[in-house]
Amino acid sequence: MEKDFEVKRSGNMLDIWLDKELTTANAPALTEELSQFRNQGIEKIVFDVTGLIYISSAGLRTLFFAYHDLGSHAKIVFVNCAEEIRDVLDKVGMTSFIKFEEDLEKKSRYRINHLCDLEDGKIEQMAEQRKKNLDSFSANNDVVCYSMKMDQVED
């Protein structure tokens, strides 16, 4: 199985590319890989989430780890985040420390790398599947997000 994330360090910044999902299948491995950067002056973490269509509670824990444990509250940036995922991050209070940006070059590169060799019908099928996955993700995570928010302590 090919690796579904990639981490690169550049000075005091980490660039992280995520594939379609951040779940219990890969979030622990990402957390473990990120732990090697603990107390090494990481100030900014940029997640390229152009292709991300699902994030589980394990993925959310990885984000909390990145924010809290890699330095003194490293700046977190999500590039090309799907609206449905952004909504869930908002519901659990994570948008208070995540900045969202759009990068057309990364979107174009993703399309070239993942869609160029596909026939038009297959692209439409994938787009429809992505929409269904995102809709399902939003619907299934509302309860989880609500219960997570309920457990938060207000300052």
C-alpha positions as CSV (number, residue, x, y, z in Angstrom):
1,M,0.0,0.0,0.0
2,E,1.4,3.4,-0.9
3,K,1.9,6.0,1.8
4,D,-1.2,8.2,2.2
5,F,0.6,11.2,3.7
6,E,4.0,12.9,3.3
7,V,5.8,15.1,5.8
8,K,8.6,17.5,4.8
9,R,10.5,19.9,7.0
10,S,11.8,23.3,5.8
11,G,13.4,25.3,8.6
12,N,10.8,25.8,11.3
13,M,7.9,24.8,9.1
14,L,6.4,21.4,8.2
15,D,4.6,20.7,4.9
16,I,2.2,17.8,5.2
17,W,0.4,16.3,2.2
18,L,-2.7,14.2,3.0
19,D,-4.4,11.8,0.7
20,K,-8.2,11.1,0.8
21,E,-8.6,10.1,4.4
22,L,-7.1,10.7,7.9
23,T,-8.5,7.9,10.0
24,T,-7.4,5.3,12.5
25,A,-5.7,3.5,9.6
26,N,-3.1,6.3,9.1
27,A,-3.5,9.0,11.8
28,P,-1.4,7.1,14.4
29,A,1.4,6.7,11.9
30,L,1.2,10.5,11.1
31,T,1.2,11.4,14.8
32,E,4.2,9.1,15.3
33,E,6.1,10.7,12.4
34,L,5.2,14.2,13.7
35,S,6.4,13.3,17.2
36,Q,10.0,13.4,15.9
37,F,9.6,17.2,15.5
38,R,8.5,17.8,19.1
39,N,10.6,20.5,20.8
40,Q,12.4,21.3,17.6
41,G,11.1,24.9,17.1
42,I,8.3,24.1,14.6
43,E,6.3,27.3,14.2
44,K,4.1,26.6,11.3
45,I,2.4,23.4,9.9
46,V,0.9,23.5,6.4
47,F,-1.5,20.7,5.6
48,D,-2.2,20.2,1.9
49,V,-5.7,18.7,2.1
50,T,-6.7,19.2,-1.6
51,G,-7.7,15.5,-1.9
52,L,-8.9,15.0,1.7
53,I,-12.6,13.8,1.8
54,Y,-12.7,12.2,5.3
55,I,-11.3,12.8,8.7
56,S,-12.2,10.7,11.7
57,S,-11.8,11.5,15.4
58,A,-8.3,9.9,15.2
59,G,-7.5,12.5,12.6
60,L,-8.8,15.3,14.8
61,R,-6.6,14.0,17.6
62,T,-3.6,14.2,15.2
63,L,-4.4,17.8,14.5
64,F,-4.7,18.6,18.3
65,F,-1.3,16.9,18.7
66,A,0.3,19.0,16.0
67,Y,-1.1,22.2,17.5
68,H,-0.3,21.5,21.2
69,D,2.7,19.2,21.2
70,L,5.0,20.3,18.4
71,G,5.9,23.6,20.0
72,S,4.1,26.4,21.6
73,H,1.0,26.2,19.6
74,A,2.3,26.1,16.1
75,K,0.4,27.9,13.5
76,I,-1.8,25.5,11.5
77,V,-2.8,26.1,7.9
78,F,-5.1,24.0,5.8
79,V,-4.7,24.4,2.0
80,N,-7.7,23.7,-0.2
81,C,-10.0,22.3,2.5
82,A,-13.4,20.9,1.4
83,E,-16.3,22.9,2.9
84,E,-17.7,19.8,4.6
85,I,-14.5,19.2,6.5
86,R,-14.1,22.8,7.4
87,D,-17.7,22.7,8.8
88,V,-16.8,19.8,11.1
89,L,-13.5,21.5,12.2
90,D,-15.6,24.5,13.0
91,K,-18.1,22.5,15.0
92,V,-15.4,21.0,17.2
93,G,-13.8,24.4,17.8
94,M,-10.6,23.8,15.7
95,T,-11.1,26.7,13.4
96,S,-9.9,29.0,16.2
97,F,-6.4,27.8,15.5
98,I,-6.5,26.7,11.9
99,K,-6.1,29.2,9.1
100,F,-7.6,28.2,5.7
101,E,-6.1,29.1,2.3
102,E,-6.7,28.3,-1.3
103,D,-3.9,27.4,-3.7
104,L,-4.8,27.0,-7.3
105,E,-1.4,25.6,-8.3
106,K,-1.8,22.7,-5.8
107,K,-5.4,22.1,-7.0
108,S,-4.1,21.9,-10.6
109,R,-1.3,19.6,-9.7
110,Y,-3.7,17.3,-7.8
111,R,-6.0,17.2,-10.9
112,I,-3.0,16.4,-13.2
113,N,-1.6,13.7,-10.9
114,H,-4.9,12.0,-10.1
115,L,-7.3,12.7,-12.9
116,C,-5.4,13.2,-16.2
117,D,-5.3,9.5,-17.2
118,L,-9.0,9.0,-16.5
119,E,-11.8,9.0,-19.0
120,D,-14.5,11.7,-18.7
121,G,-17.0,9.2,-17.3
122,K,-14.6,8.0,-14.6
123,I,-13.9,11.6,-13.6
124,E,-17.6,12.3,-13.3
125,Q,-18.0,9.1,-11.3
126,M,-15.2,10.1,-8.9
127,A,-16.7,13.6,-8.5
128,E,-20.1,12.1,-7.6
129,Q,-18.4,9.6,-5.2
130,R,-16.5,12.4,-3.6
131,K,-19.7,14.4,-3.1
132,K,-21.4,11.4,-1.6
133,N,-18.4,10.7,0.7
134,L,-18.4,14.4,1.8
135,D,-22.1,14.4,2.4
136,S,-21.9,11.2,4.4
137,F,-18.9,12.5,6.3
138,S,-20.8,15.7,7.3
139,A,-24.0,13.7,8.3
140,N,-22.1,11.1,10.3
141,N,-19.9,13.5,12.1
142,D,-22.5,15.9,13.4
143,V,-23.2,13.8,16.4
144,V,-19.5,13.1,17.1
145,C,-18.7,16.8,16.8
146,Y,-21.6,17.8,19.0
147,S,-20.5,15.4,21.7
148,M,-16.9,16.5,21.4
149,K,-18.0,20.2,21.7
150,M,-20.1,19.3,24.8
151,D,-16.9,18.0,26.5
152,Q,-15.0,21.2,25.9
153,V,-14.4,23.4,28.9
154,E,-15.0,27.1,28.3
155,D,-12.3,29.5,29.4
